[in-house]
Amino acid sequence: MKVILIVDVEGLNEKGVFEKHLKKEGFTPIEGEVFAYEGNTTTHLFSTRAFILEVVEKGLKKSGFLTCKIMFQVGENEMEAYLFNHENDTFEQVTL
């Protein structure tokens, strides 16, 4: 299934480090778009969701950032949105 990932990040210190990490994990930039990536998955939605959240979180922590919201879609499933909570040090789901 195709995965689309959109990242809304403020205060990203090292964009190159962030994008290198995403690319290493299978997410390539969408041509002509800023902070939009695509990839493929063969796992179930639950596993893919956990993988995306983990990959983006690690990339952000390697790069340094102030705030981050992400949205992603896996196959035909509805888009999901998450906001990084610095107090809990993890992403939390938000409604669109």
Summary of the structure (lengths in Angstrom):
residues: 96
radius of gyration: 12.4
end to end distance: 22.3
largest distance: 34.1
contacts: 258
relative contact order: 0.25
helix: 30%
strand: 36%
